[in-house]
Amino acid sequence: MLSGEADLSSIAELSDLVTGQLSGGTRHLTIDVSGMSFADSGSIRVLMLAAVTLRKRGGGLVLLRPQRTLARVLDIMGAQELMTIRGKDEAEAPDGCGQ
């Protein structure tokens, strides 16, 4: 489970964490990102590269329950082409006012 903000100051830690998960030949990786309030493009790139690695191994990466802001960044970067994104935060209406 990832939480907080992932940006330039924490990208090395995120990269090390993901690399550690991939080091044993892992083919399938699921990460709960429901606690992440923000991820910059470099952090999303780390996840996308992990997804590429897993795909080459015949597996894949799944991100669970991204908050609305993170889901938008993932959409903009085309991350759904490389990984599965499940349970996007849809509790708020598109105008941000709730349902």
Backbone as JSON, one array per atom type, in Angstrom:
{
  "sequence": "MLSGEADLSSIAELSDLVTGQLSGGTRHLTIDVSGMSFADSGSIRVLMLAAVTLRKRGGGLVLLRPQRTLARVLDIMGAQELMTIRGKDEAEAPDGCGQ",
  "N": [[0.85, -1.18, 0.0], [0.59, 2.16, -0.91], [1.03, 5.48, 0.26], [0.4, 8.99, 0.91], [2.34, 11.56, -0.69], [3.91, 11.27, -3.82], [6.73, 12.38, -5.19], [9.44, 14.35, -6.58], [11.1, 14.39, -4.34], [10.71, 11.93, -3.18], [10.99, 9.96, -5.07], [13.17, 8.21, -5.42], [12.93, 6.49, -3.26], [10.44, 5.32, -3.83], [11.1, 4.05, -6.25], [13.05, 2.22, -5.36], [11.46, 0.64, -3.69], [9.6, -0.49, -5.5], [11.38, -1.79, -7.26], [12.45, -3.65, -5.49], [10.22, -5.29, -5.12], [10.05, -6.41, -7.63], [12.38, -7.82, -7.93], [12.56, -10.58, -7.33], [11.64, -11.99, -9.49], [8.96, -11.61, -9.78], [5.73, -11.79, -11.25], [3.19, -10.79, -11.17], [1.8, -7.95, -9.73], [0.12, -6.15, -7.31], [-0.88, -3.03, -6.23], [-2.1, -1.09, -3.67], [-3.21, 2.04, -3.94], [-4.8, 3.81, -2.66], [-4.27, 5.52, -0.56], [-2.63, 7.44, -1.6], [-2.23, 10.77, -2.24], [-1.15, 12.32, -4.2], [0.86, 12.06, -7.13], [3.7, 12.67, -9.0], [4.79, 13.09, -12.45], [7.21, 11.69, -12.78], [7.07, 9.76, -10.78], [4.86, 8.32, -11.62], [5.93, 7.34, -13.92], [7.82, 5.51, -12.88], [6.06, 3.53, -11.98], [4.9, 2.83, -14.42], [7.09, 1.79, -15.83], [7.58, -0.43, -14.24], [5.25, -1.82, -14.81], [5.69, -2.42, -17.5], [7.9, -4.14, -17.3], [6.73, -6.26, -15.84], [4.8, -7.06, -17.67], [6.41, -8.04, -19.74], [7.24, -10.31, -18.51], [5.06, -11.83, -18.64], [3.02, -11.16, -16.96], [1.42, -8.67, -14.94], [0.64, -5.32, -13.75], [-1.41, -4.04, -11.22], [-3.25, -1.34, -10.09], [-4.91, -0.26, -7.24], [-7.83, 1.47, -6.32], [-7.26, 4.39, -6.84], [-7.18, 7.78, -5.76], [-9.19, 10.56, -6.83], [-7.6, 12.71, -7.99], [-5.12, 11.45, -8.5], [-6.02, 9.42, -10.2], [-6.76, 10.95, -12.39], [-4.27, 11.96, -13.29], [-3.05, 9.55, -13.97], [-4.74, 8.8, -16.08], [-4.25, 10.91, -17.92], [-1.6, 10.42, -18.53], [-1.78, 8.07, -19.85], [-1.58, 5.64, -18.55], [-3.29, 3.48, -18.24], [-2.98, 1.96, -20.46], [-0.86, 0.33, -19.98], [-1.18, -0.84, -17.51], [-3.54, -2.23, -15.14], [-6.2, -0.49, -13.75], [-8.1, -0.32, -10.99], [-11.21, 0.36, -9.34], [-11.48, 3.2, -9.28], [-11.75, 6.34, -7.59], [-14.87, 7.26, -7.39], [-16.67, 8.58, -5.91], [-17.25, 11.23, -5.81], [-19.1, 13.65, -7.64], [-18.65, 14.72, -11.09], [-18.38, 17.54, -10.98], [-17.22, 17.98, -8.57], [-18.78, 18.43, -6.36], [-19.94, 16.39, -4.94], [-22.41, 13.72, -4.66]],
  "CA": [[0.0, 0.0, 0.0], [1.31, 3.42, -0.97], [0.25, 6.6, 0.78], [1.07, 10.28, 0.9], [2.65, 12.15, -1.98], [5.11, 10.76, -4.5], [7.27, 13.44, -6.04], [10.88, 14.34, -6.76], [11.78, 14.13, -3.07], [10.51, 10.54, -2.74], [11.01, 9.05, -6.22], [14.18, 7.16, -5.21], [12.33, 5.53, -2.32], [9.42, 4.58, -4.59], [11.8, 3.2, -7.21], [13.65, 1.13, -4.6], [10.38, -0.21, -3.23], [9.08, -1.24, -6.65], [12.45, -2.67, -7.71], [12.5, -4.74, -4.53], [9.11, -6.2, -5.4], [10.29, -7.06, -8.92], [13.67, -8.51, -7.95], [12.46, -12.02, -7.21], [10.98, -12.59, -10.65], [7.51, -11.4, -9.66], [5.03, -11.61, -12.52], [1.96, -10.05, -10.9], [1.95, -7.05, -8.59], [-1.03, -5.31, -7.04], [-0.54, -1.97, -5.29], [-3.21, -0.27, -3.2], [-2.76, 3.44, -3.95], [-5.9, 4.61, -2.13], [-3.74, 6.52, 0.35], [-1.8, 8.42, -2.3], [-2.97, 11.98, -2.6], [-0.52, 12.95, -5.36], [2.05, 11.44, -7.72], [4.15, 13.44, -10.15], [5.0, 12.28, -13.66], [8.33, 10.8, -12.56], [6.6, 8.65, -9.97], [3.99, 7.52, -12.48], [6.87, 6.66, -14.83], [8.34, 4.35, -12.15], [5.01, 2.51, -12.01], [4.72, 2.39, -15.8], [8.22, 0.93, -16.16], [7.33, -1.7, -13.55], [4.21, -2.51, -15.58], [6.33, -2.96, -18.71], [8.69, -5.29, -16.86], [5.8, -7.34, -15.49], [4.18, -7.52, -18.92], [7.42, -8.85, -20.43], [7.3, -11.59, -17.8], [3.78, -12.51, -18.8], [2.12, -10.77, -15.87], [0.92, -7.32, -15.02], [0.53, -4.45, -12.58], [-2.76, -3.56, -10.92], [-3.35, -0.29, -9.08], [-6.24, -0.29, -6.63], [-8.52, 2.6, -5.71], [-6.6, 5.7, -6.83], [-8.02, 8.95, -5.51], [-9.58, 11.27, -8.06], [-6.5, 13.46, -8.58], [-4.17, 10.48, -9.03], [-6.67, 8.76, -11.34], [-6.69, 11.88, -13.53], [-2.89, 11.97, -13.79], [-2.86, 8.25, -14.64], [-5.46, 8.87, -17.36], [-3.54, 11.83, -18.8], [-0.33, 9.8, -18.95], [-2.06, 6.84, -20.59], [-1.14, 4.49, -17.76], [-4.23, 2.36, -18.41], [-2.5, 1.15, -21.58], [0.18, -0.57, -19.48], [-1.56, -1.47, -16.24], [-4.95, -2.26, -14.81], [-6.55, 0.43, -12.68], [-9.4, -0.75, -10.48], [-11.84, 1.06, -8.23], [-11.23, 4.64, -9.24], [-12.6, 7.06, -6.64], [-15.99, 7.88, -8.12], [-17.63, 9.03, -4.9], [-17.6, 12.62, -6.09], [-19.63, 13.95, -8.97], [-17.63, 15.39, -11.9], [-18.17, 18.94, -10.64], [-16.55, 18.03, -7.29], [-19.74, 18.79, -5.32], [-20.54, 15.2, -4.35], [-23.62, 13.27, -5.35]],
  "C": [[0.89, 1.24, 0.0], [0.42, 4.53, -0.43], [1.09, 7.87, 0.74], [1.25, 10.81, -0.5], [3.93, 11.54, -2.53], [5.57, 11.83, -5.47], [8.79, 13.32, -6.09], [11.62, 13.97, -5.48], [11.67, 12.67, -2.62], [10.62, 9.52, -3.87], [12.03, 7.92, -6.04], [13.63, 6.08, -4.28], [11.27, 4.68, -3.02], [10.08, 3.6, -5.56], [12.42, 1.99, -6.51], [12.59, 0.14, -4.14], [9.85, -1.09, -4.36], [10.13, -2.22, -7.16], [12.58, -3.88, -6.78], [11.39, -5.76, -4.76], [9.34, -6.99, -6.68], [11.51, -7.97, -8.92], [13.59, -10.03, -7.91], [11.77, -12.7, -8.37], [9.47, -12.49, -10.6], [6.89, -11.18, -11.03], [3.78, -10.76, -12.35], [2.15, -9.22, -9.64], [0.7, -6.19, -8.5], [-0.63, -4.31, -5.96], [-1.79, -1.17, -4.96], [-2.69, 1.16, -3.1], [-3.83, 4.37, -3.38], [-5.43, 5.7, -1.17], [-2.86, 7.56, -0.29], [-2.63, 9.62, -2.72], [-2.4, 12.65, -3.85], [0.64, 12.09, -5.83], [2.44, 12.26, -8.94], [4.45, 12.5, -11.31], [6.17, 11.31, -13.51], [7.93, 9.57, -11.76], [5.69, 7.73, -10.78], [4.87, 6.73, -13.46], [7.46, 5.42, -14.17], [7.33, 3.21, -12.21], [4.82, 1.96, -13.42], [5.87, 1.48, -16.24], [8.09, -0.43, -15.47], [6.28, -2.51, -14.31], [4.78, -3.13, -16.84], [7.14, -4.2, -18.36], [7.8, -6.49, -16.57], [5.14, -7.92, -16.74], [5.14, -8.42, -19.71], [7.55, -10.23, -19.79], [6.0, -12.38, -17.92], [2.77, -12.19, -17.72], [1.59, -9.36, -16.05], [0.89, -6.61, -13.69], [-0.91, -4.0, -12.45], [-2.64, -2.49, -9.84], [-4.77, -0.27, -8.56], [-6.63, 1.06, -6.05], [-7.75, 3.93, -5.69], [-7.62, 6.81, -6.54], [-8.21, 9.71, -6.82], [-8.41, 11.98, -8.75], [-5.47, 12.51, -9.21], [-4.75, 9.77, -10.25], [-6.6, 9.65, -12.57], [-5.29, 11.91, -14.13], [-2.59, 10.66, -14.53], [-3.53, 8.25, -16.01], [-4.71, 9.74, -18.36], [-2.28, 11.2, -19.36], [-0.53, 8.49, -19.71], [-1.65, 5.57, -19.86], [-2.03, 3.27, -17.94], [-3.86, 1.48, -19.6], [-1.5, 0.09, -21.12], [-0.22, -1.35, -18.24], [-3.07, -1.44, -16.07], [-5.19, -1.33, -13.63], [-7.96, 0.09, -12.24], [-9.89, 0.14, -9.35], [-11.5, 2.52, -8.14], [-12.21, 5.3, -8.3], [-13.67, 7.81, -7.41], [-17.05, 8.37, -7.16], [-18.08, 10.46, -5.16], [-18.15, 12.76, -7.49], [-18.56, 14.7, -9.75], [-17.38, 16.84, -11.52], [-17.52, 19.11, -9.27], [-17.47, 18.34, -6.13], [-20.32, 17.59, -4.6], [-21.8, 14.82, -5.08], [-24.86, 13.71, -4.65]]
}
